């Protein structure tokens, strides 16, 4: 049989004070209401000795706060790659004394509806609706029953919900600048998307934004994309085939791959053609997937800031919670989280690169 939970009444009796006095001391209001320091210390010592823990549920009924946040995602929780997104949100909540309830929909709209309803039934103080991949989503009507934010997603229709996204446009600029800073001015090809903005995988917001940034940075330097090969899915086998197709007609000086899995396929294709990275072809990519540090030479890439995204989502959500309590409402602002460059070994100065043919 489990031991009986120590109650506030038990603390008050053992300390020789009223239940009201014990409650005021333990809620931090003792000094405010002029309870003597001796009484305050006696109550605190007694509570520690009895290992008293406040009843969060009853406190929530009194304060209107359950001190919990709901985190509902498609596949973030079960993906090893985005685990840091959960970690960032967990630590952000914990730092404020809140717990995080996590639910996974696996892309099922009905399961999403049920999970959101379950979160509301548990009276969470706020909700984070997250996506594994940056995309636009249809925002469920029920989500606005509590303060909420979107993480790694934008609403398909206008909605008064803040959104937290990686800064993919600036990431595209940074990837291009890595090559420009190494002196590359021609023979730069794209693998995965482009060269036109419509040449992207279906519903890939990241592809569009990365491409915009790449084109802007190269254009500002007076450099044109030499060509591109699109990939229907950003997996190594598609990167392999796309790069092989390119190498049948030309030897590039540099490749910008739209993610690290594509880059892994590009490494293999270059090896098949007897070309070395970066001596013959420089490569820069995106995401900072673990394979970026596994391949040899290690891959220079622009990292997805999963942990920072999770932390930022909690920060913005708490702003919304306070705004909700003051009846000010949400503003639907988009918050962009910087994507840092991970400089490794796959980019060489242009003088060391092979010539295009």
C-alpha positions, 0 to 999 in steps of 0.5 A: 500500500502506498504511503498517504500523501502529506496534506497542507493540514498535516503541515499546519498541525505539525507546525502548530499553526492554522491551515491558512497561515501554513498556506500563506507561508508556502505560497510565498505570501507570509512576509506580505501579510506580516507573518513573523519570521519565526513562524515562517521558518517553522512552517517551511522546516516542517514542510521540508521534514514531512516532504510536503508537495503542493496539490498541483490540481487544486492549486490550478483550480484556484489560480486558473493555471494547470502549469502544463503545455501541450505539444502536438506534432506530426512525427517530431516526437518519434523522429531522431532527427528532430528530437532536439526540438522536443528537448528545447521545448521541454527545457523551456517549459521546465525553466518556468516550472511547467510540464510538457504533455506530448502527443503524436498524430502521425499525420492523421487529422482525426487523431490530431483533433482528438489529441487537441481535445484531450489537451484542452480537457486537461486544461493546458495553459497553452499549445504548440502545434509542431511539424517535422518538416517546414510546411504550410498546414490547415490550422484546426479550429479547436486549437484557439481554445487556448493560447497557441503557436505553430512550430515549423509551420505556417497556416494555409489560411490567415490565422491569429497564431504566431509561427516559429520557423527556421530562417530558410531564406537567410540559410540559402544566402549563407550557403551561397556565400560559403561558395562565394567567399571561397572564390567560386563564381561559375560552374555552381549547380543546384541539386534538389530544386531550381533553378526556377522557383517553381522547380521544387518538390510539392509543398516544400516551403523550405525548398522555395525559401532556400532557393530564394536565398541562394538566388538573391546572394548569387545575384547580388554578387553578379553570379548566375546559377549554372544549372540545376537538377530537381529531386522529387524527394530529398533522399540519397538515391535521388541525389545520386541519380540527379548528380549522375545525370548532371555529370553526364553532360558537365563537370561542375565546380561546386554543388549546392545540395538542398539537404544532407541526404541529397549531398550523400548521394552526390558524394557517391555520384562524384566518386563514381565519376572519379571526382574528389570532394573538394579537390574537384567539386566543392559541396555545401548543403543544409540541415546538419544531419548526422551524416554530414559529419559521418561522410568523408570529407565531412560536409559543410552545411547550414544547420537546422536549429531544432533545439532553438526552435523548441525553446523559441516556441515556448518563449513565444507561447508564454508571451501569448499566455500573458497576452491572453490573460490581459485580453489582448489577443494574438497577432500572428507574427512570424518568428525566424530562428537563425540557421548557422553554417557548420564549416567542415571540409567539403569546400575548397577555394575555386583555384583548387576546383576542376574546370567545367566542361 
